[in-house]
Amino acid sequence: MNFNQSGTATVIGSVQDVSGTSVSVTLNSDQFSGLTFVSGQGYRIGQIGSFVKIPIGYVDLFGIVSQVGARAVPESLVAKMPNGYKWITVQLIGEGYRTGKFQRGISQYPTIDDEVHLVSESDLSAIYGKIGEQNHFVRVGHIAGSESIDALVDINKLVTRHSAVVGTTGSGKSTTVAGLLNVLSDSNRFPSARIVVLDLHGEYSRALGDRANIFKINPDEKKENEFSLQIPFWAMSFDELLKVTFGPLPTDGKARNMILERIIDLKSETLRKYPRDGVTPENVNVDSPVPFSLNKLWHSLYSTEFGTYYNAKGSASDPKTWAYEKDGAGNEIKGDAQTGIPPKFRKVKNIKDDDEKINYIPDGYNLRGPVENLGTKIRVSRFDFLLKAGDWHPDIDGNVTKDLPELMKMWLGSERPITILDLSGVPSSMMNDIIGIVLRVLYDGLFWARNLSEGGRERPLLIVMEEAHTYLNDNFDGAASTVVQRIVKEGRKYGIGAMIVSQRPSEINSTILSQCGTFFALRLSNSTDRSHVTGTLSDNLEGLTNMLPILRTGEAIVLGEAVGLPMRTMIQAPPKDRRPDSQDPVVCDDVLPENSMTPGGWNVPVLKSADYKEFVLAWRQQNPIIPLKIKTDTETEE
């Protein structure tokens, strides 16, 4: 052990070889142990991932130890190997100045025999800064192994330069995200914080419920901060609308053009009856977010595609000639556009000697399949959040009770800093498209309002994307991936930041991941995932990322633009009762059942009164919340 208290106490070796950003160092021969003391503080020498510094005049070069032992010897010196096996390899990452300022990248290189020093806690404190000294830094935890040193990140770089939280299942990823959002939504420091969370599995309601409004398909009416998720179809672009309503259309383009023209006509009709600022019946286009009746369009197309007419009564273009079926009272069955009930037409009758000839309405567009597809979605309740969006659902004339300002205020302008869009009830077949639509609506709104007080430049927005690998992959037809690529490339200029959260970074589109300026890398066991993360980093940090498989749960390596030096950090987790609902079910608690605070488990006897009525009810209604009346009735029967 070295108890040297002089100015050379931090010297651990000298530079022997320099190759690019890689430096080979021999440890001093008097270092009989891997432990030294500086100012009463013990330090381990040559720990993988630890920092060293190389003073050069008024500048200190900083590097990370990436290799220790025989393999750290330069190839040209393998035969000689002075000082035995006491070699380390250091990757240079930046330089610091006597003023305390640190910057990544180096302006000069070390030379042979330059002293190499370990980095003490005082050095780290100077580099990482203190929470009270820099207002734009937030504390996310503490440096692993040095609880007295806060782990601080630059909130400006974290939000606008985008970030990624990656880690394998069980590494503490969701808890880390919850911890970060708790810090970023602190109302005392950031009273105007604005964060939108795309929650695919309904995990964050419990963790952030005290500071978030939650929008979900089946909200709990007893909770004042839960609201029904409504996404008005008329806010979509034309291509988005076609994809989630009609589906694939004939390839000749005629049907597409016809639907486009009809939607423009319907939006123009709406504007003539209910004028809106910023758009007129003359300049409205198919992508303008103007309400119109999709039900009316569907009913009209159904009639022309499936309808028949009486030849003798006139032209097929006149609805008075259409051959409707009649009910028992003799009334024509014309259907109901608003409820999605289709009309019924008489069958074709073209007998030569029969005076009552009935033919199909001509000039159809081969749209029977897409029209039936839309009709089914209109009638099925699972799609009501989109096609019957509550107060945003237009009547037959295109009139709505609430417009986009009310929706944007609920999503972006509420008193609570976080908006959770719980997408767990969205049909999986359209999940990618719905995420793309939500992101595009948010982006367009903030883009066009960029010069206003509620725009992104004055009040930036952070969008957190959970389970990102499921919709941000290399599927170039995916709406979500296309929009997010635009956000990560251009969003910085308009105050829109992205936080990508994933357990499989290798499955995320490389363009998206490479635009993330800051990484919170938790435990990653898969070598492909690790290499994908390493390949997107601008620094030469392979030695640091090689530590990812052995990180503890809740421990992360934070690197990138939001931190001066990469840091191994214990992220500050929220209290246990405010963590995401993503924990593994307990098969057998580690305490006896009578002392357990965990419900269920294999070591707990099954309730004799248990039945599967509520089990099937939750399944059928596609909602885990059992209505109170039904629950009470069930308990009464028991």
C-alpha positions, 0 to 999 in steps of 0.5 A, a space after each residue: 500500500 502507498 500512504 504517500 501524502 506528497 504532491 506525487 501521491 496520485 501518480 500511478 505510472 507513466 506513458 509508454 505508448 500512444 496510438 490514436 486515442 489509445 495510451 499504454 501505461 506502465 504502473 510504477 514499480 513501487 506500487 506493491 498493491 493495487 490500493 493507494 491512499 490520498 488524503 486519507 481516502 483509499 483508491 483502487 488502482 487500475 480498475 476497469 472503467 475508472 478514470 485517470 488524468 495526464 497533466 500536460 502544462 495547463 491542461 489535464 487529459 482524461 481517459 478511461 481504463 479499458 484494459 489491465 494486465 498482460 494484454 495491455 502491453 503494446 505488441 512491440 514490447 511483448 517480448 520485453 514486458 518491463 515491470 512484469 504485467 503491470 500495464 494498463 490501456 487508457 482510452 482518451 476522452 477529453 481534457 480539463 482546464 485549471 479553471 475546472 472546465 471540462 470538454 470532450 475531445 482532445 487538442 493535444 496528445 501525451 508523450 513518452 514518460 508523461 505522468 499518469 495520475 489517478 482521479 480523486 474524489 476532489 477531481 471528480 467533484 470539480 468535473 461533475 460540478 455541484 447541484 447548487 452551482 449550475 442551475 441547468 443541471 439535475 441530480 439523477 443519482 450518485 456516482 457508483 462507489 462515491 455516494 458523496 458525488 452527485 450524478 448530474 446531467 445537463 437538462 438542456 442537452 438531455 431534452 433537446 439533443 435526445 436520449 436513450 435508456 437501454 437495458 435488458 429485462 430486469 435491469 431496472 429500466 422502467 424504474 430508471 425512467 420513472 426516477 428521471 421523470 420524477 426529477 424532470 417534473 419537479 414543480 419547484 424547479 420546473 413549473 412549466 415542464 412538459 412531458 408526454 409518455 407513450 405507455 404501451 403496457 400501462 406501467 407508469 400510472 402508478 409511478 407518476 400518478 401524482 403528477 400526471 394526467 392519464 389518458 387510456 381507453 378504459 379509464 377508472 372513473 373513480 380517479 380524477 386524473 384518468 381520462 378517456 383516450 380520444 384521437 380524432 380521425 380527422 386530425 390525421 393526414 390523408 395517408 394515415 386515415 386511409 391506412 387505419 380505416 379503409 386499408 389497401 385500395 386498388 392499385 390503379 389509383 382511381 379509388 384513392 383519388 375519388 376518396 380524396 376529392 370526397 373528403 375535401 368536399 366534406 371538409 369544405 361543407 363543414 367550413 361553410 356551415 361552421 367556419 374556422 380561423 386559418 382555413 376556408 372552403 377554398 383553400 382547405 386541403 385533404 390533410 387540413 385538420 378539419 372535422 368531417 363525417 367519416 360515417 357519411 362518407 362510408 354510407 355514401 360509398 357503401 350505397 354506390 358499391 353495393 347498391 341496386 336501382 330500378 331501371 325504369 325509374 331513371 338514372 342510377 345517380 338519383 337516390 330516388 331510383 335506388 332499390 332498397 329492401 323494405 321492413 315489415 312496415 313497408 319502410 325502406 331500409 336505408 341504414 344509419 350513417 351515424 351508427 354504422 348500420 348499412 342500407 339493404 338493397 334488393 337483389 339484381 333482377 334482369 329477367 327478360 319479360 319482367 317489367 321490374 328490372 333491377 341492376 347494380 349502380 354502375 361506375 363502382 370503384 372496386 371498393 367493396 372490401 375496403 368499405 366493409 372493412 371501414 364499416 366493421 371498424 365503425 361498429 366495433 367498440 374497440 375502435 371508438 377511441 379513434 372513429 367515435 372520439 367522444 366530444 371530438 366526433 363529428 355529426 353528419 354535418 361535420 360539427 363537433 362539440 370540442 375542437 383541437 384547441 381543447 385536445 391540445 390543452 389537455 395533452 400539452 397544457 394541463 396543470 400537471 407536467 406529465 401526460 401519459 398516453 396509455 396505449 395498452 387498449 389499442 388494437 395491436 394491428 394498428 399500434 404502430 400507426 396510432 403511435 405514428 399519428 400521435 407523434 405526427 400530430 404533436 410534431 406538427 402542432 409544435 412546429 407550426 406554433 414554434 414562435 408562440 408562447 406555448 410552442 416548443 421553442 419557449 416551452 420544449 416538449 419531451 416525448 418518452 417512447 417506451 418499448 421503442 424496439 416494437 415500432 422504431 425498427 427498420 420497417 420502412 412502412 412503419 408510420 412511427 419510425 418515419 415520424 421519429 426519424 424526423 423528430 430526432 433529426 429536426 425536433 431540436 430546432 423546434 423544442 421537441 426532444 425524444 427519450 427512447 426506451 428499449 430492451 433491444 437497442 439492436 432492433 431500433 433503426 440505426 438513424 434514430 439511435 445515432 441521433 440520441 446524444 445521451 445514453 443511460 445504459 443499464 445492464 445489457 447481456 446481449 453482445 449484439 445490443 452492446 455493439 449497437 450501443 457502442 457503435 452509435 457513440 462518438 467517443 472511443 468508449 468500448 472499454 466502458 461499454 464492455 462493463 454493461 453485462 455486470 452492472 447491478 440492477 438500477 446502475 447505469 453508465 451515463 454518457 454523451 452530451 448531457 454529462 461532462 465525463 461518462 459516469 457509472 451511476 446509481 440512479 435514484 429510484 422512486 419510493 417502492 409504492 411509486 414505481 412502475 407496474 413492471 415488477 415480476 410476479 412473486 411466485 413465492 415470497 421470501 417471508 412467511 405468508 402471514 408476514 408478506 405484503 405481496 398478494 398471491 403466490 404459490 405458497 398462499 392457499 387458493 380462496 375457496 370462494 374464487 371463481 372465474 366470472 370476473 376473470 371472463 368478464 375482464 376478458 370479454 370487456 377488454 378491460 381489467 377494471 371490474 365495474 363496482 356494481 358487478 363486483 358488489 353483486 358477485 360478493 353478495 352472491 357469495 
